[in-house]
Amino acid sequence: MSSGAVPSDAALRTGVFAALRKVAPDIDPALIDPSKGLRDQTDLDSMDFLNFVIGLHAALGVDIPESDYPQLASIEGIVDYLRRRLRGGTASDG
């Protein structure tokens, strides 16, 4: 995000699903429970997940180190993580 403004949670969620659909085009966001494990609901393998993380980085400009991947377990977790990172916080900020 070049403007410096942190997108709303709804905008972040939209971006997350856009990145997800690039690696798994058959996924229906309406069927995803945002509080449950994303990989369990979507059958993403490790390469799909890595490509999804790369897509998030490309779309939002957020560096996501591998050590932070566990925080990306659910849609809610991903949105929370991205919000913190875009506000300039670290992964451990809460």
Kinemage of the C-alpha trace (Angstrom):
@kinemage 1
@onewidth
@group {chain A} dominant
@subgroup {mainchain}
@vectorlist {calphas} color= white
{ca met a 1} P 0.000 0.000 0.000
{ca ser a 2} L 1.721 3.094 -1.146
{ca ser a 3} L -0.744 5.598 0.292
{ca gly a 4} L 0.156 4.785 3.884
{ca ala a 5} L -3.505 4.295 4.809
{ca val a 6} L -4.422 0.954 6.325
{ca pro a 7} L -7.300 -0.637 4.427
{ca ser a 8} L -10.457 -1.600 6.292
{ca asp a 9} L -10.880 -5.173 7.447
{ca ala a 10} L -13.429 -5.666 4.655
{ca ala a 11} L -10.911 -4.460 2.075
{ca leu a 12} L -8.220 -6.709 3.560
{ca arg a 13} L -10.621 -9.666 3.473
{ca thr a 14} L -11.384 -8.908 -0.179
{ca gly a 15} L -7.656 -8.833 -0.927
{ca val a 16} L -7.127 -12.104 0.920
{ca phe a 17} L -9.836 -13.835 -1.102
{ca ala a 18} L -8.488 -12.359 -4.352
{ca ala a 19} L -5.039 -13.796 -3.588
{ca leu a 20} L -6.622 -17.091 -2.581
{ca arg a 21} L -8.621 -17.353 -5.820
{ca lys a 22} L -5.418 -16.909 -7.828
{ca val a 23} L -4.054 -20.162 -6.426
{ca ala a 24} L -7.385 -21.951 -5.947
{ca pro a 25} L -9.927 -20.538 -8.418
{ca asp a 26} L -12.654 -23.006 -7.431
{ca ile a 27} L -12.852 -21.741 -3.848
{ca asp a 28} L -16.137 -20.094 -2.899
{ca pro a 29} L -15.483 -17.430 -0.230
{ca ala a 30} L -19.075 -17.782 0.990
{ca leu a 31} L -18.287 -21.323 2.121
{ca ile a 32} L -15.186 -20.387 4.129
{ca asp a 33} L -15.627 -20.022 7.885
{ca pro a 34} L -13.287 -17.114 8.724
{ca ser a 35} L -12.527 -18.492 12.189
{ca lys a 36} L -11.556 -22.005 11.083
{ca gly a 37} L -8.342 -23.283 9.571
{ca leu a 38} L -8.043 -22.129 5.984
{ca arg a 39} L -5.925 -25.010 4.726
{ca asp a 40} L -8.311 -27.555 6.235
{ca gln a 41} L -11.285 -25.952 4.493
{ca thr a 42} L -9.614 -25.514 1.122
{ca asp a 43} L -7.221 -28.464 0.809
{ca leu a 44} L -4.367 -26.100 -0.048
{ca asp a 45} L -1.079 -27.941 -0.226
{ca ser a 46} L 2.177 -26.357 0.897
{ca met a 47} L 2.991 -24.963 -2.563
{ca asp a 48} L -0.487 -23.482 -2.928
{ca phe a 49} L -0.132 -21.871 0.494
{ca leu a 50} L 3.286 -20.461 -0.401
{ca asn a 51} L 1.884 -19.031 -3.649
{ca phe a 52} L -1.007 -17.553 -1.669
{ca val a 53} L 1.449 -15.832 0.712
{ca ile a 54} L 3.430 -14.539 -2.275
{ca gly a 55} L 0.161 -13.190 -3.706
{ca leu a 56} L -0.605 -11.382 -0.451
{ca his a 57} L 2.847 -9.824 -0.543
{ca ala a 58} L 2.418 -8.743 -4.162
{ca ala a 59} L -1.033 -7.268 -3.577
{ca leu a 60} L -0.385 -5.525 -0.277
{ca gly a 61} L 3.377 -5.049 -0.122
{ca val a 62} L 3.580 -6.839 3.210
{ca asp a 63} L 6.659 -8.956 3.876
{ca ile a 64} L 5.543 -12.186 5.521
{ca pro a 65} L 8.442 -14.197 6.947
{ca glu a 66} L 8.053 -17.958 7.095
{ca ser a 67} L 8.189 -17.808 10.888
{ca asp a 68} L 4.871 -15.901 10.786
{ca tyr a 69} L 3.004 -18.472 8.665
{ca pro a 70} L 1.286 -20.026 11.721
{ca gln a 71} L -0.479 -16.677 12.253
{ca leu a 72} L -2.063 -17.106 8.824
{ca ala a 73} L -4.109 -20.148 9.805
{ca ser a 74} L -7.568 -18.619 9.318
{ca ile a 75} L -9.080 -15.715 7.400
{ca glu a 76} L -9.523 -13.848 10.707
{ca gly a 77} L -5.893 -14.505 11.593
{ca ile a 78} L -4.699 -13.346 8.192
{ca val a 79} L -6.706 -10.119 8.355
{ca asp a 80} L -5.479 -9.405 11.906
{ca tyr a 81} L -1.885 -10.101 10.877
{ca leu a 82} L -2.077 -7.904 7.782
{ca arg a 83} L -3.698 -5.054 9.715
{ca arg a 84} L -0.889 -5.114 12.306
{ca arg a 85} L 1.817 -5.249 9.645
{ca leu a 86} L 0.276 -2.463 7.570
{ca arg a 87} L 0.068 -0.263 10.664
{ca gly a 88} L 3.793 -0.737 11.061
{ca gly a 89} L 3.638 -3.245 13.862
{ca thr a 90} L 5.485 -6.490 14.125
{ca ala a 91} L 4.008 -9.921 13.969
{ca ser a 92} L 4.032 -10.223 17.764
{ca asp a 93} L 2.128 -6.956 18.313
{ca gly a 94} L -1.446 -7.464 19.304
